Amino acid sequence: MNLWRKVLTVFFLCITFPLQVKAQEAPWVSAAAAILLEASTGQVLYAKNAHQERPPASTTKIVTAILGLELGRLDGYVKVSKYAASTPGASIDLVPGVVLRLEDLLKGALLSSGNDATVAIAEHLAGSEETFAWLMNRKAVLLGAFRSRFVNPNGLPAEGHYVTAYDLAVITRYALAHPLFSQMVKTRQAEIMASDGPRYLYNTNRLLGSYPGADGVKTGTTNAAGQCLVASATRNGRQLIAVVLRSDDRYEDASNLLDYGFNSFYLEKVREGQRVGTVYVRNGQKQEIGAVASREVAWAVPKDKISQLEKRVILYPRVKAPVQKGQVVGRIVLLYQGKEVSSADLVAEEGVPAERRLIPFWKW
């Protein structure tokens, strides 16, 4: 009897006082600078010297790839110059005069970290490395990466060539929204064809295949920069971005940061087009219509502070037909600790014509 009494007591206590999920303590990382970003919201979940200017090594190639995807024709052919073929460091063994598609050069830059491929891309798109670097800096500023500066397209050591961990995360967040970039950086191996024969590429990012959900992005290593890594991983539709610069063990550091983000934070998310309620339609051929989010609404909070996150759905009491698809019918708001952190209009899921009424013949 006493045993059952104890069991029932514990049971009722658990119902009355729900267990709170204890947030995992922020991990220690060996990197000189690091950051963890929530990809859907851009929130910083962890930062260490995140605005410190540091050499980026080959993580530079993320910016090069963005410009290649946005400014060039992917099926266009590029003839490799003697200057590009002689670029030192990691390469995909380009030789002067060989011809490849721009898309294949981008794969060579992102997977095998080919410095020669990046110079060929730069010359093809801008005529020279110097002009291409100007485009890189302009793009970085447009993306909100204000404390980074690029001198070349590959990250080989150069005076005045630097980034911050925060800027790299912001740039990567933008890049991952491009489907082809996202596909390339999670590819572990590929074959590309050049005019002198095929080349086989192997991704330098060892996190792929070893960390659950890993799907990018780019390694970088020089004596000046040390071990660098921009990593991304997706689980249950949620993507995180980790950046570590001058790390003793970039893969362990990045894994610890990603674990911390997935285990210690909860992401409340309403997808674009997701139905969150219904609205009554007056004088319509349908009596109600779905209200859907006009864009994604999301916010991440520590798991032990979920109770401080509130979602409010505000709907019009009724709308009058005809209703147009996409017509505003309400608003959805996320509040954290009483402050609005994310919101969007709610719009009609479909159009509703006005009800057709028959007029008695004696009123004609």
Legacy VTK file of the C-alpha trace (Angstrom):
# vtk DataFile Version 3.0
C-alpha trace
ASCII
DATASET POLYDATA
POINTS 364 float
0.000 0.000 0.000
2.773 2.420 0.880
4.494 1.667 -2.427
1.345 2.447 -4.435
0.828 5.625 -2.426
4.346 6.778 -3.365
3.798 5.948 -7.050
0.511 7.872 -7.149
2.085 10.829 -5.341
4.872 11.059 -7.920
2.338 10.695 -10.751
0.174 13.582 -9.534
3.214 15.768 -8.848
4.338 15.282 -12.448
0.909 16.356 -13.691
0.731 19.393 -11.415
4.331 20.521 -11.959
5.427 19.609 -15.494
9.088 18.820 -15.870
11.140 21.676 -17.334
13.703 20.792 -19.985
17.089 21.945 -18.748
19.087 23.742 -21.415
22.474 22.261 -22.206
25.346 24.507 -21.194
27.101 26.285 -24.044
29.985 24.126 -25.290
33.643 24.988 -25.021
35.254 25.294 -28.445
38.943 25.517 -29.231
38.437 27.898 -32.167
39.702 31.446 -31.820
36.397 32.684 -33.258
33.106 30.856 -33.667
29.383 31.357 -34.142
26.187 29.287 -34.350
23.304 30.646 -36.404
19.678 29.565 -36.766
19.317 29.469 -40.544
15.586 30.218 -40.775
15.678 33.293 -38.531
19.298 34.463 -38.598
19.411 34.338 -34.795
22.800 33.984 -33.116
22.615 31.048 -30.690
26.309 31.091 -29.716
29.177 33.483 -30.343
32.855 33.667 -29.486
34.860 36.580 -30.901
32.288 36.552 -33.696
33.193 40.045 -34.953
36.962 39.575 -34.811
38.652 40.014 -38.207
40.523 36.862 -39.197
41.955 35.178 -42.333
39.245 32.973 -43.864
41.319 30.613 -46.046
39.147 28.685 -48.516
35.849 29.572 -46.853
36.281 32.592 -49.153
35.043 30.354 -51.961
31.486 30.602 -50.637
31.369 34.193 -51.895
33.002 33.189 -55.184
30.330 30.533 -55.683
27.516 32.994 -54.980
28.779 35.329 -57.697
29.302 32.426 -60.093
25.729 31.274 -59.598
24.237 34.736 -59.896
26.340 36.368 -62.603
27.303 33.551 -64.943
25.666 31.069 -67.283
26.156 27.696 -65.668
26.190 25.921 -69.022
28.650 28.434 -70.465
32.188 27.278 -71.288
35.299 28.712 -69.670
38.782 28.526 -71.183
41.458 28.282 -68.491
44.293 30.793 -68.730
47.955 30.116 -67.985
47.662 32.394 -64.970
44.671 30.499 -63.533
46.304 27.114 -64.117
49.427 28.222 -62.225
47.529 29.194 -59.051
49.297 27.594 -56.044
47.758 25.419 -53.348
44.821 23.058 -53.670
43.778 22.509 -57.275
41.737 20.403 -59.640
44.768 20.108 -61.954
43.717 22.603 -64.574
46.101 23.210 -67.470
46.268 26.207 -69.820
43.736 26.072 -72.646
41.484 23.411 -71.119
37.751 24.158 -71.388
35.104 23.402 -68.745
31.550 24.471 -67.997
31.150 27.170 -65.353
29.016 24.832 -63.256
31.808 22.260 -63.153
34.343 24.894 -62.098
32.029 25.841 -59.229
31.916 22.190 -58.169
35.704 22.064 -58.322
35.932 25.131 -56.100
33.379 23.979 -53.518
34.089 20.248 -53.319
37.814 19.890 -53.941
38.635 23.487 -52.973
40.404 24.161 -56.260
42.194 27.500 -56.133
42.806 27.277 -59.877
39.075 26.849 -60.460
38.273 30.047 -58.552
40.726 32.143 -60.589
39.275 30.740 -63.816
35.810 31.719 -62.555
36.997 35.204 -61.607
38.641 35.837 -64.965
35.616 34.505 -66.829
33.118 36.707 -64.964
35.125 39.871 -64.335
38.240 39.756 -66.480
40.653 39.738 -63.540
40.970 38.748 -59.897
41.092 42.405 -58.856
37.787 43.301 -60.507
36.199 40.107 -59.210
37.355 40.953 -55.670
35.565 44.305 -56.024
32.388 42.406 -56.887
32.922 40.125 -53.875
33.215 43.074 -51.513
30.166 44.758 -52.982
28.122 41.573 -52.593
29.303 41.102 -49.005
28.132 44.589 -48.052
24.759 44.010 -49.718
24.345 40.868 -47.601
25.160 42.703 -44.364
28.733 41.406 -44.023
30.225 44.803 -43.232
33.460 43.764 -41.504
34.934 41.508 -44.184
37.168 42.312 -47.131
38.303 40.125 -50.012
41.383 40.486 -52.193
41.191 37.216 -54.150
38.563 34.555 -54.959
40.140 31.666 -53.048
41.449 32.811 -49.667
45.161 32.388 -50.337
47.039 34.580 -47.808
46.992 38.232 -48.835
47.265 41.498 -46.954
43.848 43.026 -46.326
41.949 39.772 -46.918
39.848 38.966 -43.855
36.385 37.998 -42.573
34.530 37.660 -39.309
32.759 34.516 -38.146
29.486 36.448 -38.056
29.903 37.699 -41.624
30.683 34.199 -42.878
27.532 32.864 -41.218
25.415 35.625 -42.775
26.924 35.005 -46.220
26.414 31.241 -45.884
22.810 31.655 -44.813
22.189 33.544 -48.031
24.094 31.021 -50.136
22.218 28.014 -48.743
18.954 29.530 -49.956
20.204 28.891 -53.519
19.148 25.315 -54.418
22.205 24.537 -56.575
24.673 25.832 -54.001
22.898 23.805 -51.319
23.081 20.701 -53.513
26.764 21.171 -54.348
28.040 21.635 -50.793
26.398 18.440 -49.545
27.730 16.336 -52.438
30.517 14.038 -51.238
31.984 13.190 -54.633
31.377 14.067 -58.259
32.782 13.691 -61.750
33.198 16.670 -64.043
34.194 16.694 -67.702
36.834 18.941 -69.233
38.097 19.132 -72.798
41.132 17.045 -71.802
39.132 14.387 -69.972
37.212 13.773 -66.739
38.181 14.903 -63.256
37.020 13.293 -60.028
36.147 15.537 -57.111
36.021 14.581 -53.436
34.522 16.897 -50.839
37.068 18.093 -48.279
34.364 18.428 -45.587
34.667 15.266 -43.455
31.581 16.212 -41.456
29.487 14.949 -44.367
28.595 11.352 -43.696
29.887 11.429 -40.127
27.558 13.938 -38.456
23.796 13.217 -38.564
22.086 15.684 -40.869
25.291 17.385 -42.082
24.680 19.102 -45.426
27.569 21.539 -45.972
29.432 23.756 -46.317
33.167 24.531 -46.793
36.562 23.870 -45.227
39.561 26.191 -45.239
43.175 25.775 -44.169
46.264 27.964 -44.379
49.097 28.652 -41.954
47.715 32.121 -41.358
44.087 31.050 -40.886
44.559 27.664 -39.225
41.781 25.078 -39.431
38.529 26.736 -40.540
35.113 25.280 -41.240
31.686 26.556 -42.144
29.316 23.689 -41.361
25.585 23.209 -41.709
23.190 20.477 -40.643
19.459 19.916 -40.970
17.226 17.860 -38.708
13.432 17.696 -38.867
13.346 20.604 -41.269
15.496 22.828 -39.066
18.897 23.999 -40.316
21.808 25.362 -38.277
25.026 27.024 -39.454
28.261 26.794 -37.459
31.472 28.687 -38.223
34.827 27.990 -36.558
38.027 29.887 -37.387
41.522 28.803 -36.286
40.336 25.672 -34.530
42.409 22.915 -32.965
39.808 20.417 -34.208
37.297 22.017 -36.543
35.079 18.950 -36.854
34.750 18.452 -33.113
34.134 22.160 -32.545
31.481 22.326 -35.259
29.808 19.123 -34.047
29.648 20.441 -30.487
28.104 23.698 -31.643
25.517 21.953 -33.806
24.646 19.539 -30.974
24.172 22.512 -28.677
21.812 24.195 -31.121
19.696 21.117 -31.768
19.574 19.946 -28.146
19.199 23.215 -26.254
16.940 25.329 -28.459
13.361 24.921 -29.616
12.271 26.437 -32.927
8.676 27.562 -33.254
7.935 27.766 -36.972
4.898 28.385 -39.146
5.679 27.663 -42.776
4.714 29.946 -45.635
1.331 28.746 -46.903
0.543 26.821 -43.693
-3.104 27.062 -42.624
-3.528 28.381 -39.093
-7.260 29.093 -38.958
-10.478 29.757 -40.867
-12.524 32.910 -41.488
-16.293 33.156 -42.025
-17.273 34.424 -45.494
-20.427 36.520 -45.791
-22.550 36.187 -48.947
-20.058 33.788 -50.498
-20.427 30.531 -52.379
-18.424 29.031 -49.506
-19.164 29.862 -45.881
-15.548 29.770 -44.670
-12.051 30.035 -46.034
-8.621 28.951 -44.803
-6.205 31.574 -43.458
-2.572 30.805 -44.354
0.743 32.474 -43.483
1.946 34.840 -46.215
5.561 34.055 -45.292
7.479 31.931 -42.805
7.248 32.974 -39.177
9.846 31.481 -36.833
11.790 32.044 -33.642
14.183 29.909 -31.586
14.259 29.966 -27.777
16.137 27.983 -25.116
14.161 24.874 -24.247
13.907 25.853 -20.595
12.201 29.119 -21.659
9.544 27.728 -23.990
6.842 29.012 -21.638
7.960 32.573 -22.458
7.174 32.098 -26.157
3.646 32.933 -27.269
1.901 32.531 -30.624
-1.073 34.768 -31.389
-3.411 34.241 -34.325
-5.566 37.299 -35.016
-8.338 36.730 -37.579
-10.985 39.020 -39.009
-14.402 37.988 -37.597
-15.743 37.803 -41.174
-15.004 38.896 -44.718
-17.471 39.765 -47.454
-17.486 37.955 -50.771
-16.034 38.113 -53.314
-12.728 37.183 -51.663
-9.497 37.173 -53.669
-6.830 34.528 -53.135
-4.036 36.149 -51.105
-6.365 38.771 -49.593
-5.330 39.720 -46.052
-7.663 38.157 -43.475
-5.597 38.434 -40.278
-2.154 38.333 -38.737
0.067 35.877 -36.881
2.506 37.103 -34.244
5.223 35.373 -32.202
6.132 37.019 -28.899
9.073 36.160 -26.684
9.163 37.535 -23.161
6.282 39.787 -24.155
8.009 41.336 -27.184
7.106 40.732 -30.818
9.900 38.804 -32.518
8.295 37.608 -35.745
5.030 38.214 -37.578
3.267 37.918 -40.913
-0.061 38.622 -42.562
-2.563 35.797 -42.831
-4.109 35.617 -46.288
-6.988 33.817 -47.970
-6.022 30.329 -49.075
-8.276 30.558 -52.134
-10.742 32.862 -53.817
-14.460 32.783 -53.029
-16.990 34.236 -55.505
-20.091 36.048 -54.255
-23.248 34.006 -53.867
-25.545 34.107 -56.860
-29.055 35.144 -55.891
-32.150 34.493 -58.007
-34.336 37.557 -58.482
-38.093 36.801 -58.540
-39.636 37.472 -61.961
-42.073 40.014 -60.488
-39.060 42.167 -59.496
-37.603 42.180 -63.012
LINES 1 365
364 0 1 2 3 4 5 6 7 8 9 10 11 12 13 14 15 16 17 18 19 20 21 22 23 24 25 26 27 28 29 30 31 32 33 34 35 36 37 38 39 40 41 42 43 44 45 46 47 48 49 50 51 52 53 54 55 56 57 58 59 60 61 62 63 64 65 66 67 68 69 70 71 72 73 74 75 76 77 78 79 80 81 82 83 84 85 86 87 88 89 90 91 92 93 94 95 96 97 98 99 100 101 102 103 104 105 106 107 108 109 110 111 112 113 114 115 116 117 118 119 120 121 122 123 124 125 126 127 128 129 130 131 132 133 134 135 136 137 138 139 140 141 142 143 144 145 146 147 148 149 150 151 152 153 154 155 156 157 158 159 160 161 162 163 164 165 166 167 168 169 170 171 172 173 174 175 176 177 178 179 180 181 182 183 184 185 186 187 188 189 190 191 192 193 194 195 196 197 198 199 200 201 202 203 204 205 206 207 208 209 210 211 212 213 214 215 216 217 218 219 220 221 222 223 224 225 226 227 228 229 230 231 232 233 234 235 236 237 238 239 240 241 242 243 244 245 246 247 248 249 250 251 252 253 254 255 256 257 258 259 260 261 262 263 264 265 266 267 268 269 270 271 272 273 274 275 276 277 278 279 280 281 282 283 284 285 286 287 288 289 290 291 292 293 294 295 296 297 298 299 300 301 302 303 304 305 306 307 308 309 310 311 312 313 314 315 316 317 318 319 320 321 322 323 324 325 326 327 328 329 330 331 332 333 334 335 336 337 338 339 340 341 342 343 344 345 346 347 348 349 350 351 352 353 354 355 356 357 358 359 360 361 362 363
